[in-house]
Amino acid sequence: MMFTKAKNIDTTFRQFRLFCFLITCCSSAITCFTIYRSISVESSRNETVLILPTGKVVEAVTTDRKENLSAEIRDHIRTFHEYFFWLEPDDRLIQSRISRALYLADGSAKREYENLKESGFYTNIISGNVTQRITIDSIQVSNNGYPYTFRCFARLEITRPTTVALRNLVTEGRLREVKRSNLNSHGFLIENWSVTENRDISVKQR
Protein backbone atom coordinates (compact mmCIF):
# COMPACT_ATOMS: atom_id res chain seq x y z
CA MET A 1 0.00 0.00 0.00
CA MET A 2 2.77 2.37 0.97
CA PHE A 3 4.66 1.40 -2.19
CA THR A 4 1.62 2.20 -4.38
CA LYS A 5 1.21 5.65 -2.76
CA ALA A 6 4.88 6.42 -3.27
CA LYS A 7 4.64 5.38 -6.87
CA ASN A 8 1.58 7.60 -7.42
CA ILE A 9 3.35 10.55 -5.79
CA ASP A 10 6.40 10.01 -7.97
CA THR A 11 4.24 9.81 -11.09
CA THR A 12 2.35 12.94 -10.11
CA PHE A 13 5.62 14.78 -9.42
CA ARG A 14 7.00 13.79 -12.83
CA GLN A 15 3.83 14.93 -14.55
CA PHE A 16 3.89 18.21 -12.63
CA ARG A 17 7.57 18.72 -13.52
CA LEU A 18 6.83 18.02 -17.21
CA PHE A 19 3.90 20.44 -17.09
CA CYS A 20 6.09 23.15 -15.54
CA PHE A 21 8.78 22.52 -18.16
CA LEU A 22 6.26 22.89 -20.98
CA ILE A 23 4.85 26.07 -19.45
CA THR A 24 8.37 27.49 -19.11
CA CYS A 25 9.22 26.63 -22.73
CA CYS A 26 6.01 28.20 -24.00
CA SER A 27 6.56 31.34 -21.93
CA SER A 28 10.14 31.65 -23.18
CA ALA A 29 9.05 31.18 -26.79
CA ILE A 30 6.32 33.83 -26.43
CA THR A 31 8.77 36.24 -24.78
CA CYS A 32 11.40 35.75 -27.49
CA PHE A 33 8.82 36.21 -30.25
CA THR A 34 7.48 39.37 -28.61
CA ILE A 35 10.98 40.84 -28.32
CA TYR A 36 11.76 39.93 -31.94
CA ARG A 37 8.56 41.52 -33.22
CA SER A 38 9.12 44.65 -31.13
CA ILE A 39 12.62 45.08 -32.53
CA SER A 40 11.36 44.50 -36.10
CA VAL A 41 8.54 47.02 -35.72
CA GLU A 42 10.86 49.61 -34.17
CA SER A 43 13.44 49.11 -36.91
CA SER A 44 10.76 49.45 -39.59
CA ARG A 45 9.41 52.57 -37.88
CA ASN A 46 12.88 54.14 -37.81
CA GLU A 47 13.24 53.57 -41.56
CA THR A 48 9.99 55.38 -42.28
CA VAL A 49 9.85 59.16 -42.54
CA LEU A 50 6.78 61.30 -43.01
CA ILE A 51 7.28 64.38 -45.18
CA LEU A 52 5.00 67.25 -46.17
CA PRO A 53 5.98 68.31 -49.70
CA THR A 54 2.72 70.12 -50.55
CA GLY A 55 0.86 70.05 -47.27
CA LYS A 56 0.02 66.37 -47.70
CA VAL A 57 1.56 63.63 -45.60
CA VAL A 58 3.75 61.32 -47.71
CA GLU A 59 5.60 58.29 -46.38
CA ALA A 60 9.26 57.91 -47.37
CA VAL A 61 11.36 54.84 -46.57
CA THR A 62 15.11 55.03 -46.03
CA THR A 63 17.36 52.61 -47.91
CA ASP A 64 21.01 51.75 -48.17
CA ARG A 65 22.78 54.27 -50.43
CA LYS A 66 24.36 51.48 -52.48
CA GLU A 67 20.91 50.38 -53.61
CA ASN A 68 20.27 53.77 -55.25
CA LEU A 69 23.82 54.84 -56.10
CA SER A 70 23.39 54.95 -59.88
CA ALA A 71 20.05 56.76 -59.63
CA GLU A 72 21.48 59.35 -57.23
CA ILE A 73 24.53 59.95 -59.43
CA ARG A 74 22.39 60.44 -62.53
CA ASP A 75 20.01 62.77 -60.75
CA HIS A 76 22.92 64.84 -59.41
CA ILE A 77 24.36 65.18 -62.92
CA ARG A 78 20.94 65.98 -64.39
CA THR A 79 20.25 68.63 -61.73
CA PHE A 80 23.63 70.29 -62.27
CA HIS A 81 23.19 70.51 -66.05
CA GLU A 82 19.64 71.85 -65.76
CA TYR A 83 20.78 74.59 -63.37
CA PHE A 84 23.79 75.46 -65.53
CA PHE A 85 22.18 75.43 -68.99
CA TRP A 86 18.49 76.26 -68.43
CA LEU A 87 18.55 80.04 -68.88
CA GLU A 88 16.08 82.91 -69.17
CA PRO A 89 16.72 86.56 -70.17
CA ASP A 90 16.75 87.56 -66.50
CA ASP A 91 20.01 88.42 -64.74
CA ARG A 92 18.78 87.52 -61.24
CA LEU A 93 17.39 84.19 -62.40
CA ILE A 94 20.64 83.37 -64.23
CA GLN A 95 22.72 84.20 -61.16
CA SER A 96 20.43 82.13 -58.93
CA ARG A 97 20.58 79.05 -61.15
CA ILE A 98 24.33 79.29 -61.74
CA SER A 99 24.93 79.66 -57.99
CA ARG A 100 22.95 76.48 -57.36
CA ALA A 101 24.89 74.67 -60.06
CA LEU A 102 28.24 75.71 -58.62
CA TYR A 103 27.36 74.10 -55.28
CA LEU A 104 27.22 70.77 -57.14
CA ALA A 105 30.62 71.01 -58.87
CA ASP A 106 34.21 72.11 -58.25
CA GLY A 107 36.23 74.94 -59.79
CA SER A 108 36.06 73.44 -63.28
CA ALA A 109 32.40 74.49 -63.55
CA LYS A 110 33.19 77.94 -62.20
CA ARG A 111 35.93 78.37 -64.82
CA GLU A 112 33.46 77.46 -67.57
CA TYR A 113 31.01 79.99 -66.15
CA GLU A 114 33.69 82.70 -65.98
CA ASN A 115 34.73 82.01 -69.59
CA LEU A 116 31.12 82.31 -70.78
CA LYS A 117 30.65 85.46 -68.75
CA GLU A 118 33.81 87.10 -70.14
CA SER A 119 32.77 86.24 -73.70
CA GLY A 120 29.49 88.12 -73.19
CA PHE A 121 27.34 84.99 -73.39
CA TYR A 122 25.00 85.91 -70.51
CA THR A 123 24.83 89.55 -71.59
CA ASN A 124 23.67 88.38 -75.03
CA ILE A 125 21.07 86.10 -73.42
CA ILE A 126 19.58 89.06 -71.56
CA SER A 127 19.88 91.75 -74.25
CA GLY A 128 18.69 89.42 -77.03
CA ASN A 129 15.71 88.03 -75.07
CA VAL A 130 17.06 84.52 -75.57
CA THR A 131 15.69 81.47 -73.81
CA GLN A 132 17.78 78.30 -73.53
CA ARG A 133 16.39 74.91 -72.60
CA ILE A 134 18.23 71.63 -72.03
CA THR A 135 16.96 68.10 -72.56
CA ILE A 136 19.08 65.25 -71.15
CA ASP A 137 19.14 62.35 -73.60
CA SER A 138 21.30 59.95 -71.59
CA ILE A 139 23.92 59.80 -68.86
CA GLN A 140 26.63 57.15 -68.94
CA VAL A 141 28.12 56.42 -65.52
CA SER A 142 30.99 54.13 -64.59
CA ASN A 143 30.62 53.41 -60.87
CA ASN A 144 32.91 50.38 -60.80
CA GLY A 145 35.84 52.49 -59.65
CA TYR A 146 36.12 55.61 -57.50
CA PRO A 147 35.83 58.47 -58.22
CA TYR A 148 32.93 57.76 -60.58
CA THR A 149 33.26 58.97 -64.17
CA PHE A 150 30.40 60.05 -66.43
CA ARG A 151 29.44 61.38 -69.86
CA CYS A 152 26.26 63.37 -70.34
CA PHE A 153 24.50 63.58 -73.73
CA ALA A 154 21.97 66.37 -74.11
CA ARG A 155 20.35 68.84 -76.51
CA LEU A 156 20.05 72.59 -76.15
CA GLU A 157 17.11 74.45 -77.61
CA ILE A 158 17.97 78.14 -78.01
CA THR A 159 14.98 80.35 -78.79
CA ARG A 160 15.70 83.82 -80.17
CA PRO A 161 13.17 86.40 -81.41
CA THR A 162 13.55 85.18 -85.02
CA THR A 163 15.06 81.67 -84.83
CA VAL A 164 15.11 78.43 -82.84
CA ALA A 165 18.44 76.60 -82.80
CA LEU A 166 18.98 73.02 -81.71
CA ARG A 167 22.46 72.12 -80.48
CA ASN A 168 24.08 68.84 -79.52
CA LEU A 169 25.80 68.95 -76.12
CA VAL A 170 28.21 66.40 -74.64
CA THR A 171 29.98 66.87 -71.31
CA GLU A 172 32.12 64.64 -69.12
CA GLY A 173 33.70 64.57 -65.70
CA ARG A 174 33.87 62.57 -62.51
CA LEU A 175 32.14 62.59 -59.14
CA ARG A 176 33.48 62.57 -55.59
CA GLU A 177 31.37 61.85 -52.53
CA VAL A 178 30.97 64.74 -50.07
CA LYS A 179 28.75 65.48 -47.09
CA ARG A 180 25.09 66.02 -47.90
CA SER A 181 23.65 69.48 -47.35
CA ASN A 182 20.55 71.53 -48.18
CA LEU A 183 22.30 72.80 -51.32
CA ASN A 184 23.75 69.40 -52.24
CA SER A 185 21.18 66.80 -51.27
CA HIS A 186 22.86 63.89 -53.10
CA GLY A 187 26.26 64.39 -51.50
CA PHE A 188 28.35 64.38 -54.70
CA LEU A 189 30.74 66.90 -56.21
CA ILE A 190 31.39 67.01 -59.96
CA GLU A 191 35.11 67.36 -60.71
CA ASN A 192 37.16 67.99 -63.88
CA TRP A 193 33.97 68.88 -65.73
CA SER A 194 34.31 69.91 -69.37
CA VAL A 195 32.17 70.42 -72.46
CA THR A 196 33.48 68.12 -75.18
CA GLU A 197 30.89 68.95 -77.84
CA ASN A 198 28.51 71.85 -78.40
CA ARG A 199 27.48 72.14 -82.06
CA ASP A 200 24.43 73.17 -84.06
CA ILE A 201 22.10 70.45 -85.31
CA SER A 202 19.52 72.70 -86.91
CA VAL A 203 18.34 76.29 -87.08
CA LYS A 204 14.73 77.13 -87.90
CA GLN A 205 13.02 80.43 -88.56
CA ARG A 206 10.16 81.31 -86.24
Secondary structure as GFF3:
##gff-version 3
##sequence-region A 1 206
A	DSSP	alpha_helix	2	46	.	.	.	ID=ss1
A	DSSP	beta_strand	48	51	.	.	.	ID=ss2
A	DSSP	beta_strand	58	61	.	.	.	ID=ss3
A	DSSP	three_ten_helix	65	68	.	.	.	ID=ss4
A	DSSP	alpha_helix	69	85	.	.	.	ID=ss5
A	DSSP	alpha_helix	91	102	.	.	.	ID=ss6
A	DSSP	alpha_helix	107	118	.	.	.	ID=ss7
A	DSSP	alpha_helix	121	127	.	.	.	ID=ss8
A	DSSP	beta_strand	131	142	.	.	.	ID=ss9
A	DSSP	beta_strand	148	159	.	.	.	ID=ss10
A	DSSP	beta_strand	163	177	.	.	.	ID=ss11
A	DSSP	beta_strand	188	205	.	.	.	ID=ss12
###
